[in-house]
Amino acid sequence: MIKAKKSLGQNFLIDKNIINKITNVINIESKIILEIGPGTGNLTSSILEKNPKKLYVIEKDDNLVKLLKENFANKIDIINDDVLNINENKICDDKLIVFGNLPYNISTEILCKWILNLNDKNIWFSNLILMFQKEVAERIISKHNSSNYGRLSILANWKLDIRKIIDIKPNCFYPKPKIESTLLFFSIKKKFHKIKDPYNLEKITRIFFRHRRKMIKKTF
């Protein structure tokens, strides 16, 4: 078995029941799919069993890319790069359904990048089915006036409707992480408030929630 790289936040999903639940969240037959971080290809296999029109995968690890080529040959299109370097609008002209067991160390950075770059002219996905560290997922779906509500809650719920699918135990992965994970389902809101420079919202929310216990007038 390929050794997971801690530097890349790799924890390979191995539980078949969980894998099947993930690929059954939405009908993907004849749809174009993008998988982020396919790893050893366990989720990839399940996606292919659902007969998508096309499957793209983004994998940074050269050793895993070699394994994926050996196991799937021409069944998938492999993009050997860091997901943070990718211009998703150039992957495909059609909207993608995205699956991702996101690396814990960059999961929020990936999500924020996608949200901030999303506008009427470049809506490149229809749905996201993404796995996060449970603590991060709770911040994403948190409502105002709750202790978990913050910058990530505001950014995520600005343009996206989000619902929790399932919590996932550490023993569903190899190597086994120390924390639980949570699967979230995202769809684009039909209407959301348009901001001239979305990165200003990111900056403002980062400043306001950096020091929660301070008086708000000091932050101002």
N, C-alpha and C positions, 0 to 999 in steps of 0.2 A: 504493500500500500504506500502511496506517495505521502511523504511527510509534510504536514501542514507547516506553513511559515507564519510564525507569530508576528513578524514585521508587516505582513500583509493582512493580518486579522483573519486568518483562514480557520474556519470551523466547518467541516464538510457535513452536510445533512445526509443522514443514513437511514432514518426511520421511514419505511415504505408507506405506512398509514398516513403519516404527516405529509409526505410527498404527494400522495394521492389527493388529500384534502386541499392542498395548495393548487394543484392543477384542475381541481373541480370547482374552484371559486367562480370561474367564469367560462363560458363556452369559447374555446379557442380554435375549433375546427375551421379550417380555411382562412384563418386570420394570420397576420404577420406578427411574429413574436420577437421580443428582445429579452435575452436573459443576461443579467449582470452577475459576474462571478460564478460561472457554472462549476468550478472546482473539478471534481472527478467525474461529473456528468450524471449524477443520480437523478436530479430534477430534470435535466436535459432529456434523459430517456423517457421520463413520464410525459413531458411536453410533446415529444415526437409521437408518442402513442395516441395522442389526441388529434393527430393529422392536421397540424397547422399548414398554412400555405407556404410559409417560409420561417426559418428560425435563425436569428442572428444571436451570437453570444459575444460578450466582451470579457476577455480574460487577460490579465496582466502577466501572470506567471508563465514563463517560457516552458517549464517542465509540464505544466498542466495543459498548455496549448498542444504540445506534442502528444500527450495522452488523448486529448479530445480528437485530434486528427486521426489517431490510430483507431479509436472506438467508433467514430461517427462519419469519418471520410467526408463524402460530399453531401451528407444529410444536413449539415449546418454551415453557416458562414461565420468564420471566426475573426474577430477583431482583436488583435494582440496589442493591447494598449491599456493605459490607465483610464478608467471611466471618467475621471475628472478632466482629461485632455480631449475628450470626444465632443465633437459638434453633432449632437443627436439629429439635427435637422438634415444632415447629409447622409444618414444611414439609409433612409428610404423615403419615397414620396408619399407613401400611405401612412396613416396613423398606426402606431405600434401598441401592443399590449405588452407591458413590461413585468417580468418576474425578477426578483432579486433577493438572494440571501446576502444582504449587504455587509461588508466588513465593518465591525463595530467601530473601528477607529476613524472611519471617514463617512459613516452613514448619514449623519446630519449635514455634512458638507455636500454630499451628493444631492440630497433632497432639496436643500436651500438653493443650490445651483439650478436645478430643474425648475423650481418655483419662480425664482427671480428672472430667469430668462424666458419665461412663458408669457406670450401675448397672443393677440388675435391672429397675427401673421405667422406664428411658428408653433402652433399646437401640434406637436409631433407624436403625442401619445393619446390614447383614449382612456386607458386604465393602468394603474400601477398596483401590483401585488408584491408588497415588500416586507421583508423581515428585519426587525430592529431588536436591539437589546430592550427588554421589557420596560426598563426605567425610561428609556428614550421614547418608546411608543406611548407611554402614559403621559409624557409631556406633550407629544404631538396631538393627542386626542383630548387633552385637558380643556375644561370649560373655565370661563372667567370666574373669579372669586374662589378658585381652588388653589391648593398649595403648589401644584405642578404647573399651573398656568404661567406662561412666559413667552419669550421671544419666539421659540419654535412653534408654540401653539398658534400664535398670531400669524406667522408666515404661512404655515401649512394650511390653516383654515381660511385664509384669505382667498385663495383661488380653487381650493379642492374640497370636495365632500369626502369624509373619511369615516370608515367603520372598522371596528376590530373584528377579526375573524377568529383567531385562536391563540392561546398561549402555548408555548412549546418548551418542553423540559430539556435540561442540559443533556440527558442521556440519548437524545435524538441526534446528537452530533458526534463527530470524531474530528479532532480530540474534543472531549467533553468540556464545555465552557463552565465557568463558575456561576453564571447567572442564567436566568430564564430569558427566552426570546418571545416576541409577539409578532404575529402576522397582521398587517393592515391592508385594507383595500381602499384605493383612492380613485375618484373620478372627478372630472373637471366640472366646476360649477357653470351653469348656463350664464349666470351674470355675476360679475365681481367688480368691485370698485377699481377703476383704472388710475394708476399713479404714474406720473410722467417719468420719474426715475425710481424704479423699484428698490434699487440699492440704498436709497435714502431711508426707506422703511426698515431695512435690515440694520442700518447704522443706528437709527433712533431706538429701535427695540433692544438692540445690544447694549446701548448706553443705559436705558431705563432699567433693564433687568440685571445689570451687572452688580449693582449694590442694592439688593431688595430691602434691606433694613434701614437704609438712609431715608431721610425726609425727601419727598419728591421735589421740593423747591431747591434743594441743594443740587440735585441732578440737573434741573433746569438751568 
